[in-house]
Each structure stands twice: as C-alpha cells, then as structure tokens.
Amino acid sequence: MDDQWTRRVWPPAEDESAPSTQGPTRPYGALGGSPRPSTPPASPQWPSRPYREPDRNPEESLTGLYGAPVSERSQADRPVWPSLGLESPEPEDDLPPSARRYRAPETPPRPMPRWLRRLLVGGLALVCSAAVIGAVVVTVLHRAESAPPTVIHDQIAGVAYTLPPQWREGVVAPVTGFTSVAARGDSATVMARPGDRVDPPNLRSAVIDLSDLYTQLLLHGDKVEVLDDRAVTVGGRPGHTRAVRAEYTDVVNEPAFMRVTLLTRPDGGSTVLLGLAHPDSPQSRAEIEGLMWGAR
C-alpha cells in the first residue's frame, strides 16, 4: 500500500526504478512516510537560459522549462521574445493565386507621348498625300504620252496638220476669214484659211503682200525685221514662207514673231498658214515651224 502511494501517478514513467530508501522521492516527502526534514531540500536546477541558444543545432531535441519535449515544435514559428506590437509587419504577398501559379503580371508599356503621335500621324498623312499626288501625275502624264496627237483636218482650207504637245484646237470668228485655229495658251497660235489662185512664179510676191498686211493688222511694231524669206515644199506642194520679228519702243510690249506660209493646191487654189508668237521665244518658233512643215 505504501509503495503504491509513493510511486508517481502522472505522467507515468516508462522505466521506473525502485524508490530509494535514502530520502524522499517527492518534495514533500512520501505519503505516510517519515516527517519532512528540517533542512529544506536543494532547489531544482532550472535552465540558466530559457531561450534557444544561437549556437545550438536546430536539429537537436530541446527541452522546455519544465522538461516537456519540444523537439516536434517549429522553432521558426515560436517568437524568441514575447511580441510587444513594435515589430514591423512582414511583407504580404499581394499577388493573385493565378500569378503564383503562372507568373507575376507584367508592367504595361509606357504610352507614347502625344506630340510624337501627332508627328507620326502628320508624317503618315503627308506621305500618303504625296503618294496619291504622284500617282495622279504619273497617270496623267502617261495618258498624255500614250494618247495619239491631235490632227486638225481643215477641209475648207484643204490642209491637215498635227498639233504639238500642249496645243489645243480652238474656234475662230467667221469675220477673220480663217477656218481653223490651234493654240498653246496665249503665247503661240497657228491659223489656216483658203487663198486665191496663185501661180508658182508669183508665190513670193503674194507672201510679201500677206506678210505686210498681217504685220499692220496684228503686230503694230515700231521696228519690223525680216528673219526668213525662202521657197519651201510642204507635203509635196510647192510654196513660199516669210518670217518677221516686231519690236516695240515701250517697256510694256515684248518682241513678237510672225510667219506666213503660202502653199499651192492641186485644184489651182492656195492655202494660207499664219503663225504668231508673243512673246517671241525659241520654243514658240520651233513649234510653229514644226506644225507648218508637217502640214499635208
């Protein structure tokens, strides 16, 4: 009976030895045993440091203050010192669950400055406009080059002539006596009309009379100079031509050029070709002469 009360009840010891007869096994003596000695028992040996030593291996089994095994406890989860609420909070992971599984969301690209967008839009519009204008110009020039030249057939004057580039057929007033006209703007003009019957020996004198008449009617020059006076054959038809240049003393009017060509016809009549250029220029002269020499 005494042995049962002297044994530890809790926690049960895995390997207990027989109680010693030298002294009590409990601080207050065994139940029903000898009275409590007068000298106090030695104080229990408490751990000098109740906390984990920094040089201890974390894999070792630690013992708490009262001998309870704590080897299974996570030393990282236990605070070394009681928290006073002064510690800085640990950074929280604010990523969504999908980011933990896949990856963190990417930073959106920096937007393009407004002035750069305007510059790019303006440059693109300018390039498009230039491309459209260039395409239109190329198309027009291609059509102009590929289009056949205009040919004027003057049945009344008995002649046909081909117009140079940039020349257009015009309309003449009936009072002038000319039946067809072609012009390049206001700078060059060629007109045709039927003439009287003229014998080949008299072609030069007839051309001189016509040149003097049109010089007075159309040029009104202060000084008139004869540039060309010779016989020609155009389209197998004999003829004569005369060219003059009129100058003016005032500073407003520029020099003018005029050429008169008279051609015979198979039916005995004649054809008068009159060319005018104001102001006088080598290009206008060349175009007028090319039109007349190509008549048929």
C-alpha positions as CSV (number, residue, x, y, z in Angstrom):
1,M,0.0,0.0,0.0
2,D,2.8,2.4,0.9
3,D,4.5,1.5,-2.3
4,Q,1.5,2.5,-4.4
5,W,1.3,6.0,-2.9
6,T,5.0,6.6,-3.2
7,R,5.0,6.0,-7.0
8,R,4.5,8.8,-9.5
9,V,1.0,8.6,-10.9
10,W,1.4,11.2,-13.8
11,P,3.0,11.2,-16.1
12,P,3.7,7.5,-16.0
13,A,7.3,6.7,-16.2
14,E,8.4,4.4,-18.9
15,D,11.2,3.0,-16.8
16,E,10.8,3.4,-13.1
17,S,13.3,2.2,-10.6
18,A,12.6,1.2,-7.0
19,P,12.2,4.0,-4.6
20,S,15.3,4.9,-2.8
21,T,15.5,4.4,0.9
22,Q,17.9,7.2,1.3
23,G,15.4,10.0,1.0
24,P,12.1,11.1,-0.1
25,T,11.3,10.9,-3.8
26,R,8.9,13.9,-3.7
27,P,9.5,17.5,-2.4
28,Y,7.0,17.0,0.4
29,G,8.0,13.5,1.4
30,A,6.3,10.2,0.7
31,L,2.8,9.8,1.7
32,G,2.7,8.2,5.2
33,G,6.5,8.3,5.4
34,S,8.9,10.0,7.7
35,P,8.2,13.6,8.6
36,R,9.6,16.4,6.5
37,P,13.2,17.1,7.2
38,S,14.2,20.3,8.9
39,T,16.6,21.3,6.2
40,P,15.0,22.4,3.0
41,P,15.8,20.4,0.0
42,A,18.0,21.8,-2.6
43,S,16.3,23.9,-5.1
44,P,15.7,22.4,-8.5
45,Q,18.2,23.1,-11.2
46,W,16.4,25.4,-13.6
47,P,17.8,26.1,-17.0
48,S,20.0,29.2,-16.9
49,R,18.6,30.4,-20.3
50,P,15.0,29.6,-21.1
51,Y,15.6,30.5,-24.8
52,R,17.2,28.9,-27.7
53,E,21.0,29.4,-27.8
54,P,22.2,30.7,-31.1
55,D,25.0,28.1,-31.4
56,R,22.7,25.1,-30.8
57,N,21.9,22.9,-33.7
58,P,18.3,23.3,-34.7
59,E,18.0,19.6,-35.4
60,E,18.7,18.8,-31.7
61,S,15.9,18.0,-29.4
62,L,15.3,20.9,-27.0
63,T,13.8,20.7,-23.5
64,G,11.5,23.3,-22.2
65,L,11.5,25.0,-18.8
66,Y,9.6,22.1,-17.2
67,G,11.0,19.2,-19.1
68,A,8.3,18.9,-21.7
69,P,9.7,17.7,-25.0
70,V,9.6,20.4,-27.7
71,S,11.6,18.7,-30.5
72,E,8.5,18.5,-32.7
73,R,7.7,22.2,-32.3
74,S,8.8,24.5,-35.1
75,Q,11.3,26.8,-33.7
76,A,10.7,29.3,-36.6
77,D,7.0,29.7,-35.6
78,R,7.8,30.4,-31.9
79,P,8.9,34.0,-31.1
80,V,12.1,34.3,-29.2
81,W,10.7,37.2,-27.2
82,P,7.1,38.0,-26.4
83,S,5.7,40.4,-29.1
84,L,5.1,43.9,-27.9
85,G,3.5,45.1,-31.2
86,L,6.5,47.1,-32.2
87,E,7.8,44.8,-34.8
88,S,7.5,45.8,-38.5
89,P,4.9,43.6,-40.2
90,E,6.2,41.1,-42.7
91,P,5.7,42.0,-46.3
92,E,2.5,40.4,-47.6
93,D,2.3,38.7,-50.9
94,D,-0.3,40.7,-52.8
95,L,-0.1,38.6,-55.9
96,P,-3.3,36.8,-57.0
97,P,-3.4,33.0,-57.0
98,S,-3.0,32.8,-60.7
99,A,0.2,34.8,-60.5
100,R,1.7,32.3,-58.1
101,R,0.9,29.5,-60.5
102,Y,1.9,31.1,-63.7
103,R,3.9,34.4,-63.3
104,A,3.7,37.9,-62.0
105,P,1.7,40.4,-64.1
106,E,3.9,42.4,-66.5
107,T,4.2,46.1,-66.2
108,P,2.2,47.8,-69.0
109,P,4.3,49.6,-71.6
110,R,4.8,53.2,-71.3
111,P,2.4,55.2,-73.5
112,M,3.7,57.1,-76.5
113,P,3.9,60.9,-76.0
114,R,1.1,62.9,-77.6
115,W,3.5,65.1,-79.6
116,L,5.2,62.0,-81.1
117,R,1.8,60.5,-82.0
118,R,0.8,63.8,-83.7
119,L,4.1,63.9,-85.6
120,L,3.8,60.3,-86.8
121,V,0.2,60.9,-87.9
122,G,1.1,64.1,-89.7
123,G,4.1,62.4,-91.4
124,L,2.0,59.5,-92.5
125,A,-0.7,61.8,-93.9
126,L,2.0,63.8,-95.8
127,V,3.5,60.6,-97.2
128,C,0.0,59.3,-98.3
129,S,-0.8,62.7,-99.9
130,A,2.4,62.8,-101.8
131,A,1.9,59.2,-103.0
132,V,-1.6,60.0,-104.2
133,I,-0.5,63.2,-106.0
134,G,2.5,61.4,-107.5
135,A,0.3,58.6,-108.8
136,V,-2.2,61.0,-110.3
137,V,0.6,63.0,-112.0
138,V,2.2,59.8,-113.4
139,T,-1.1,58.6,-114.6
140,V,-1.9,61.9,-116.4
141,L,1.5,62.1,-118.0
142,H,1.3,58.5,-119.1
143,R,-2.1,59.1,-120.7
144,A,-0.8,62.3,-122.3
145,E,2.2,60.5,-123.7
146,S,0.3,57.4,-124.8
147,A,-2.6,59.4,-126.4
148,P,-2.2,60.0,-130.1
149,P,-1.5,63.6,-131.1
150,T,-4.4,65.7,-132.3
151,V,-4.8,66.2,-136.0
152,I,-6.9,69.1,-137.4
153,H,-8.5,68.4,-140.8
154,D,-9.5,71.7,-142.4
155,Q,-11.5,70.7,-145.5
156,I,-12.2,74.3,-146.5
157,A,-8.5,75.3,-146.5
158,G,-7.6,72.0,-148.0
159,V,-5.0,71.1,-145.4
160,A,-4.4,68.9,-142.4
161,Y,-1.8,69.5,-139.6
162,T,-0.8,67.8,-136.4
163,L,-0.7,69.7,-133.2
164,P,2.5,69.7,-131.0
165,P,2.2,68.7,-127.3
166,Q,0.2,71.1,-125.1
167,W,-1.5,72.6,-128.2
168,R,-5.3,72.6,-128.4
169,E,-7.8,73.2,-131.2
170,G,-9.7,76.5,-131.0
171,V,-12.6,78.3,-132.5
172,V,-12.2,81.3,-134.8
173,A,-14.6,84.1,-135.6
174,P,-16.0,83.9,-139.2
175,V,-15.1,87.6,-139.9
176,T,-11.4,86.8,-139.8
177,G,-11.6,84.5,-142.9
178,F,-9.7,81.7,-141.1
179,T,-11.4,78.4,-140.9
180,S,-9.3,76.6,-138.3
181,V,-7.0,77.6,-135.4
182,A,-4.8,75.9,-132.8
183,A,-3.0,77.5,-129.9
184,R,-0.8,76.9,-126.9
185,G,-2.3,79.1,-124.3
186,D,-1.9,82.8,-125.2
187,S,1.7,82.6,-126.3
188,A,1.5,80.8,-129.7
189,T,-1.2,80.5,-132.4
190,V,-1.4,79.0,-135.9
191,M,-4.4,79.6,-138.2
192,A,-5.3,78.4,-141.7
193,R,-7.6,79.6,-144.4
194,P,-8.1,79.1,-148.1
195,G,-6.4,81.6,-150.5
196,D,-6.7,82.8,-154.1
197,R,-5.3,81.0,-157.0
198,V,-1.6,81.8,-157.3
199,D,0.9,80.7,-160.0
200,P,4.2,79.3,-158.7
201,P,6.3,82.2,-160.0
202,N,4.1,84.6,-158.1
203,L,4.2,82.9,-154.7
204,R,6.9,85.2,-153.2
205,S,5.2,88.4,-154.1
206,A,1.9,87.1,-152.8
207,V,3.6,86.1,-149.5
208,I,5.2,89.5,-149.1
209,D,1.8,91.2,-149.6
210,L,0.2,88.9,-146.9
211,S,3.1,89.5,-144.5
212,D,2.8,93.3,-144.8
213,L,-0.9,93.1,-144.3
214,Y,-0.8,91.0,-141.1
215,T,2.1,92.9,-139.8
216,Q,0.0,96.1,-139.8
217,L,-3.2,94.4,-138.5
218,L,-1.7,92.2,-135.8
219,L,1.8,93.3,-134.8
220,H,1.8,97.1,-134.9
221,G,5.6,97.0,-134.3
222,D,7.8,100.1,-134.1
223,K,10.5,98.1,-135.8
224,V,10.0,95.1,-138.0
225,E,12.8,92.8,-139.1
226,V,12.7,90.1,-141.7
227,L,14.2,86.9,-140.4
228,D,13.4,84.4,-143.2
229,D,12.2,84.6,-146.8
230,R,12.5,81.5,-149.0
231,A,10.7,78.9,-151.1
232,V,9.6,75.7,-149.5
233,T,7.9,72.4,-150.4
234,V,5.4,71.0,-147.8
235,G,3.7,67.7,-148.3
236,G,4.7,67.6,-152.0
237,R,3.1,71.1,-152.5
238,P,5.3,74.0,-153.6
239,G,5.1,77.2,-151.6
240,H,6.9,80.2,-150.1
241,T,7.4,81.3,-146.5
242,R,8.4,84.6,-144.8
243,A,9.1,85.3,-141.1
244,V,9.4,88.7,-139.3
245,R,10.1,89.9,-135.8
246,A,8.5,93.1,-134.4
247,E,10.0,95.2,-131.6
248,Y,8.4,98.0,-129.5
249,T,9.9,101.1,-128.0
250,D,7.8,101.0,-124.9
251,V,8.8,98.8,-122.0
252,V,5.4,97.0,-121.8
253,N,5.2,95.1,-125.0
254,E,7.8,92.3,-125.7
255,P,9.0,91.4,-129.1
256,A,6.6,89.3,-131.3
257,F,7.2,86.7,-134.0
258,M,5.1,86.0,-137.1
259,R,5.5,83.5,-140.0
260,V,3.3,83.4,-143.2
261,T,3.4,80.4,-145.5
262,L,1.6,80.1,-148.8
263,L,1.0,76.6,-150.3
264,T,-0.4,75.7,-153.7
265,R,-3.3,73.2,-154.0
266,P,-3.9,70.6,-156.7
267,D,-7.2,72.2,-157.6
268,G,-5.5,75.5,-158.5
269,G,-6.2,77.3,-155.2
270,S,-3.9,78.0,-152.3
271,T,-3.7,77.6,-148.5
272,V,-2.5,80.3,-146.2
273,L,-0.9,79.4,-142.8
274,L,-0.3,82.1,-140.3
275,G,1.7,81.6,-137.1
276,L,2.1,84.2,-134.2
277,A,4.1,84.1,-131.0
278,H,4.0,86.7,-128.4
279,P,6.4,87.0,-126.7
280,D,9.0,85.7,-129.1
281,S,10.9,82.6,-127.9
282,P,12.8,79.8,-129.5
283,Q,10.3,77.2,-128.3
284,S,7.4,79.0,-129.8
285,R,9.2,79.4,-133.1
286,A,10.2,75.8,-133.2
287,E,6.6,74.6,-132.5
288,I,5.1,76.9,-135.2
289,E,7.6,75.9,-137.8
290,G,7.2,72.2,-137.0
291,L,3.4,72.4,-137.3
292,M,3.7,74.1,-140.7
293,W,6.3,71.8,-142.1
294,G,4.2,68.8,-141.1
295,A,1.1,70.1,-142.9
296,R,-0.3,67.9,-145.7
